Amino acid sequence: MKRIIGMGIGVVYLGIAYGAYTRAAAGWDTGYGDVGLWWTVIAIILTIAAGGALIGTWIHTQQTDR
């Protein structure tokens, strides 16, 4: 159950990061470089958080032989 919840949180973070990337692209396309820059920074932070959630969940929910 912990693995499902952790992976779900990681996927939600990836979805939010995708939304931030699309807003950043819209900002760059319309000529608002500052908007594009900060949405890109937010998207990178969210992508790192998603990776941490996915990898951390995978590592910490492995079966041990003890």
N, CA, C and O atoms as CSV, one atom per row, in Angstrom:
chain,resi,resn,atom,element,x,y,z
A,1,MET,N,N,0.818,-1.193,0.000
A,1,MET,CA,C,0.000,0.000,0.000
A,1,MET,C,C,0.866,1.262,0.000
A,1,MET,O,O,0.540,2.246,-0.664
A,2,LYS,N,N,1.983,1.224,0.759
A,2,LYS,CA,C,2.874,2.388,0.797
A,2,LYS,C,C,3.470,2.668,-0.574
A,2,LYS,O,O,3.644,3.824,-0.958
A,3,ARG,N,N,3.782,1.603,-1.311
A,3,ARG,CA,C,4.367,1.789,-2.637
A,3,ARG,C,C,3.364,2.461,-3.567
A,3,ARG,O,O,3.741,3.340,-4.342
A,4,ILE,N,N,2.115,2.073,-3.506
A,4,ILE,CA,C,1.089,2.665,-4.375
A,4,ILE,C,C,0.916,4.146,-4.063
A,4,ILE,O,O,0.833,4.968,-4.975
A,5,ILE,N,N,0.863,4.486,-2.787
A,5,ILE,CA,C,0.689,5.885,-2.398
A,5,ILE,C,C,1.900,6.712,-2.810
A,5,ILE,O,O,1.746,7.804,-3.357
A,6,GLY,N,N,3.102,6.203,-2.551
A,6,GLY,CA,C,4.313,6.935,-2.912
A,6,GLY,C,C,4.442,7.143,-4.407
A,6,GLY,O,O,4.783,8.235,-4.861
A,7,MET,N,N,4.171,6.103,-5.169
A,7,MET,CA,C,4.242,6.230,-6.629
A,7,MET,C,C,3.155,7.177,-7.141
A,7,MET,O,O,3.381,7.939,-8.081
A,8,GLY,N,N,1.989,7.125,-6.525
A,8,GLY,CA,C,0.913,8.039,-6.910
A,8,GLY,C,C,1.290,9.491,-6.681
A,8,GLY,O,O,1.000,10.354,-7.510
A,9,ILE,N,N,1.943,9.758,-5.546
A,9,ILE,CA,C,2.391,11.120,-5.262
A,9,ILE,C,C,3.421,11.553,-6.296
A,9,ILE,O,O,3.386,12.691,-6.765
A,10,GLY,N,N,4.338,10.658,-6.656
A,10,GLY,CA,C,5.332,10.983,-7.674
A,10,GLY,C,C,4.701,11.301,-9.020
A,10,GLY,O,O,5.130,12.225,-9.712
A,11,VAL,N,N,3.686,10.537,-9.386
A,11,VAL,CA,C,2.999,10.781,-10.664
A,11,VAL,C,C,2.232,12.103,-10.620
A,11,VAL,O,O,2.195,12.831,-11.613
A,12,VAL,N,N,1.624,12.414,-9.484
A,12,VAL,CA,C,0.927,13.704,-9.350
A,12,VAL,C,C,1.919,14.851,-9.499
A,12,VAL,O,O,1.637,15.832,-10.186
A,13,TYR,N,N,3.088,14.730,-8.854
A,13,TYR,CA,C,4.121,15.762,-9.002
A,13,TYR,C,C,4.560,15.897,-10.460
A,13,TYR,O,O,4.783,17.008,-10.940
A,14,LEU,N,N,4.683,14.784,-11.158
A,14,LEU,CA,C,5.046,14.853,-12.579
A,14,LEU,C,C,3.974,15.577,-13.385
A,14,LEU,O,O,4.294,16.347,-14.292
A,15,GLY,N,N,2.718,15.338,-13.066
A,15,GLY,CA,C,1.631,16.038,-13.752
A,15,GLY,C,C,1.662,17.536,-13.495
A,15,GLY,O,O,1.453,18.333,-14.409
A,16,ILE,N,N,1.922,17.916,-12.250
A,16,ILE,CA,C,2.012,19.338,-11.923
A,16,ILE,C,C,3.225,19.960,-12.617
A,16,ILE,O,O,3.155,21.091,-13.100
A,17,ALA,N,N,4.337,19.219,-12.666
A,17,ALA,CA,C,5.535,19.716,-13.346
A,17,ALA,C,C,5.261,19.915,-14.833
A,17,ALA,O,O,5.714,20.897,-15.422
A,18,TYR,N,N,4.523,18.992,-15.441
A,18,TYR,CA,C,4.168,19.141,-16.853
A,18,TYR,C,C,3.355,20.421,-17.061
A,18,TYR,O,O,3.578,21.152,-18.026
A,19,GLY,N,N,2.421,20.685,-16.160
A,19,GLY,CA,C,1.643,21.921,-16.246
A,19,GLY,C,C,2.522,23.152,-16.132
A,19,GLY,O,O,2.299,24.146,-16.824
A,20,ALA,N,N,3.523,23.092,-15.258
A,20,ALA,CA,C,4.441,24.220,-15.112
A,20,ALA,C,C,5.283,24.397,-16.377
A,20,ALA,O,O,5.532,25.523,-16.807
A,21,TYR,N,N,5.722,23.282,-16.973
A,21,TYR,CA,C,6.475,23.384,-18.224
A,21,TYR,C,C,5.633,24.003,-19.339
A,21,TYR,O,O,6.147,24.789,-20.135
A,22,THR,N,N,4.358,23.663,-19.406
A,22,THR,CA,C,3.510,24.250,-20.462
A,22,THR,C,C,3.293,25.742,-20.217
A,22,THR,O,O,3.244,26.520,-21.169
A,23,ARG,N,N,3.166,26.147,-18.968
A,23,ARG,CA,C,3.053,27.583,-18.675
A,23,ARG,C,C,4.350,28.310,-19.000
A,23,ARG,O,O,4.331,29.441,-19.486
A,24,ALA,N,N,5.474,27.656,-18.731
A,24,ALA,CA,C,6.763,28.264,-19.068
A,24,ALA,C,C,6.885,28.440,-20.575
A,24,ALA,O,O,7.333,29.485,-21.046
A,25,ALA,N,N,6.488,27.426,-21.327
A,25,ALA,CA,C,6.552,27.519,-22.784
A,25,ALA,C,C,5.654,28.640,-23.297
A,25,ALA,O,O,6.023,29.370,-24.218
A,26,ALA,N,N,4.476,28.771,-22.697
A,26,ALA,CA,C,3.573,29.850,-23.106
A,26,ALA,C,C,4.185,31.211,-22.791
A,26,ALA,O,O,4.050,32.154,-23.571
A,27,GLY,N,N,4.854,31.309,-21.654
A,27,GLY,CA,C,5.514,32.564,-21.299
A,27,GLY,C,C,6.623,32.922,-22.273
A,27,GLY,O,O,6.737,34.071,-22.699
A,28,TRP,N,N,7.447,31.931,-22.627
A,28,TRP,CA,C,8.533,32.189,-23.577
A,28,TRP,C,C,7.967,32.555,-24.950
A,28,TRP,O,O,8.483,33.455,-25.613
A,29,ASP,N,N,6.907,31.860,-25.381
A,29,ASP,CA,C,6.348,32.093,-26.715
A,29,ASP,C,C,5.724,33.475,-26.859
A,29,ASP,O,O,5.760,34.058,-27.943
A,30,THR,N,N,5.156,34.003,-25.791
A,30,THR,CA,C,4.503,35.316,-25.872
A,30,THR,C,C,5.451,36.466,-25.588
A,30,THR,O,O,5.040,37.627,-25.596
A,31,GLY,N,N,6.724,36.153,-25.335
A,31,GLY,CA,C,7.697,37.222,-25.145
A,31,GLY,C,C,7.911,37.629,-23.704
A,31,GLY,O,O,8.647,38.579,-23.436
A,32,TYR,N,N,7.286,36.935,-22.771
A,32,TYR,CA,C,7.477,37.236,-21.359
A,32,TYR,C,C,8.546,36.302,-20.798
A,32,TYR,O,O,8.243,35.249,-20.237
A,33,GLY,N,N,9.789,36.709,-20.961
A,33,GLY,CA,C,10.909,35.878,-20.547
A,33,GLY,C,C,10.952,35.635,-19.049
A,33,GLY,O,O,11.357,34.562,-18.602
A,34,ASP,N,N,10.531,36.642,-18.261
A,34,ASP,CA,C,10.553,36.454,-16.815
A,34,ASP,C,C,9.549,35.398,-16.373
A,34,ASP,O,O,9.831,34.606,-15.474
A,35,VAL,N,N,8.388,35.386,-16.997
A,35,VAL,CA,C,7.382,34.369,-16.682
A,35,VAL,C,C,7.891,32.990,-17.095
A,35,VAL,O,O,7.754,32.020,-16.350
A,36,GLY,N,N,8.473,32.915,-18.274
A,36,GLY,CA,C,9.022,31.647,-18.741
A,36,GLY,C,C,10.130,31.143,-17.833
A,36,GLY,O,O,10.197,29.951,-17.532
A,37,LEU,N,N,10.997,32.043,-17.399
A,37,LEU,CA,C,12.099,31.652,-16.528
A,37,LEU,C,C,11.607,31.086,-15.209
A,37,LEU,O,O,12.045,30.012,-14.798
A,38,TRP,N,N,10.709,31.787,-14.544
A,38,TRP,CA,C,10.293,31.345,-13.212
A,38,TRP,C,C,9.421,30.099,-13.267
A,38,TRP,O,O,9.492,29.264,-12.365
A,39,TRP,N,N,8.601,29.954,-14.303
A,39,TRP,CA,C,7.841,28.707,-14.432
A,39,TRP,C,C,8.770,27.548,-14.755
A,39,TRP,O,O,8.495,26.415,-14.361
A,40,THR,N,N,9.863,27.807,-15.465
A,40,THR,CA,C,10.844,26.760,-15.728
A,40,THR,C,C,11.532,26.343,-14.435
A,40,THR,O,O,11.743,25.153,-14.202
A,41,VAL,N,N,11.883,27.306,-13.599
A,41,VAL,CA,C,12.500,26.995,-12.304
A,41,VAL,C,C,11.553,26.160,-11.452
A,41,VAL,O,O,11.967,25.172,-10.844
A,42,ILE,N,N,10.290,26.549,-11.406
A,42,ILE,CA,C,9.297,25.803,-10.635
A,42,ILE,C,C,9.144,24.390,-11.187
A,42,ILE,O,O,9.058,23.428,-10.424
A,43,ALA,N,N,9.112,24.266,-12.513
A,43,ALA,CA,C,8.960,22.949,-13.138
A,43,ALA,C,C,10.161,22.049,-12.830
A,43,ALA,O,O,9.990,20.852,-12.597
A,44,ILE,N,N,11.355,22.606,-12.827
A,44,ILE,CA,C,12.543,21.811,-12.504
A,44,ILE,C,C,12.489,21.323,-11.065
A,44,ILE,O,O,12.787,20.160,-10.792
A,45,ILE,N,N,12.114,22.198,-10.150
A,45,ILE,CA,C,12.007,21.803,-8.740
A,45,ILE,C,C,10.958,20.704,-8.563
A,45,ILE,O,O,11.182,19.750,-7.819
A,46,LEU,N,N,9.826,20.832,-9.236
A,46,LEU,CA,C,8.783,19.808,-9.146
A,46,LEU,C,C,9.231,18.485,-9.765
A,46,LEU,O,O,8.877,17.416,-9.268
A,47,THR,N,N,10.002,18.551,-10.841
A,47,THR,CA,C,10.506,17.327,-11.455
A,47,THR,C,C,11.493,16.619,-10.532
A,47,THR,O,O,11.482,15.392,-10.437
A,48,ILE,N,N,12.337,17.379,-9.859
A,48,ILE,CA,C,13.257,16.791,-8.890
A,48,ILE,C,C,12.482,16.162,-7.736
A,48,ILE,O,O,12.826,15.071,-7.282
A,49,ALA,N,N,11.444,16.838,-7.263
A,49,ALA,CA,C,10.618,16.290,-6.185
A,49,ALA,C,C,9.924,15.001,-6.622
A,49,ALA,O,O,9.832,14.050,-5.846
A,50,ALA,N,N,9.440,14.970,-7.853
A,50,ALA,CA,C,8.788,13.765,-8.367
A,50,ALA,C,C,9.776,12.615,-8.455
A,50,ALA,O,O,9.460,11.486,-8.080
A,51,GLY,N,N,10.975,12.902,-8.953
A,51,GLY,CA,C,11.999,11.867,-9.016
A,51,GLY,C,C,12.359,11.348,-7.639
A,51,GLY,O,O,12.536,10.144,-7.453
A,52,GLY,N,N,12.470,12.244,-6.672
A,52,GLY,CA,C,12.757,11.834,-5.304
A,52,GLY,C,C,11.661,10.969,-4.721
A,52,GLY,O,O,11.936,9.987,-4.032
A,53,ALA,N,N,10.414,11.333,-4.996
A,53,ALA,CA,C,9.294,10.540,-4.487
A,53,ALA,C,C,9.265,9.155,-5.126
A,53,ALA,O,O,9.053,8.157,-4.436
A,54,LEU,N,N,9.475,9.090,-6.428
A,54,LEU,CA,C,9.425,7.804,-7.121
A,54,LEU,C,C,10.600,6.904,-6.727
A,54,LEU,O,O,10.408,5.733,-6.400
A,55,ILE,N,N,11.803,7.454,-6.761
A,55,ILE,CA,C,12.979,6.648,-6.435
A,55,ILE,C,C,12.998,6.298,-4.950
A,55,ILE,O,O,13.303,5.164,-4.581
A,56,GLY,N,N,12.677,7.259,-4.110
A,56,GLY,CA,C,12.650,6.995,-2.674
A,56,GLY,C,C,11.614,5.955,-2.293
A,56,GLY,O,O,11.867,5.106,-1.439
A,57,THR,N,N,10.457,6.015,-2.919
A,57,THR,CA,C,9.430,5.011,-2.655
A,57,THR,C,C,9.906,3.641,-3.098
A,57,THR,O,O,9.715,2.654,-2.388
A,58,TRP,N,N,10.521,3.577,-4.260
A,58,TRP,CA,C,10.997,2.293,-4.772
A,58,TRP,C,C,12.056,1.700,-3.839
A,58,TRP,O,O,12.009,0.510,-3.527
A,59,ILE,N,N,12.995,2.511,-3.398
A,59,ILE,CA,C,14.075,2.024,-2.541
A,59,ILE,C,C,13.550,1.587,-1.173
A,59,ILE,O,O,13.943,0.535,-0.668
A,60,HIS,N,N,12.679,2.375,-0.578
A,60,HIS,CA,C,12.261,2.124,0.794
A,60,HIS,C,C,11.112,1.130,0.936
A,60,HIS,O,O,10.700,0.814,2.052
A,61,THR,N,N,10.596,0.640,-0.180
A,61,THR,CA,C,9.538,-0.368,-0.082
A,61,THR,C,C,9.986,-1.720,-0.615
A,61,THR,O,O,9.147,-2.585,-0.865
A,62,GLN,N,N,11.290,-1.925,-0.795
A,62,GLN,CA,C,11.812,-3.203,-1.235
A,62,GLN,C,C,11.770,-4.216,-0.082
A,62,GLN,O,O,11.936,-3.853,1.083
A,63,GLN,N,N,11.553,-5.450,-0.416
A,63,GLN,CA,C,11.566,-6.513,0.571
A,63,GLN,C,C,13.001,-6.813,0.983
A,63,GLN,O,O,13.900,-6.835,0.143
A,64,THR,N,N,13.212,-7.038,2.252
A,64,THR,CA,C,14.548,-7.395,2.739
A,64,THR,C,C,14.556,-8.878,3.102
A,64,THR,O,O,13.508,-9.467,3.368
A,65,ASP,N,N,15.736,-9.468,3.110
A,65,ASP,CA,C,15.874,-10.882,3.424
A,65,ASP,C,C,16.197,-11.146,4.892
A,65,ASP,O,O,16.590,-12.259,5.242
A,66,ARG,N,N,16.045,-10.177,5.727
A,66,ARG,CA,C,16.359,-10.350,7.147
A,66,ARG,C,C,15.310,-11.111,7.879
A,66,ARG,O,O,15.437,-11.336,9.082
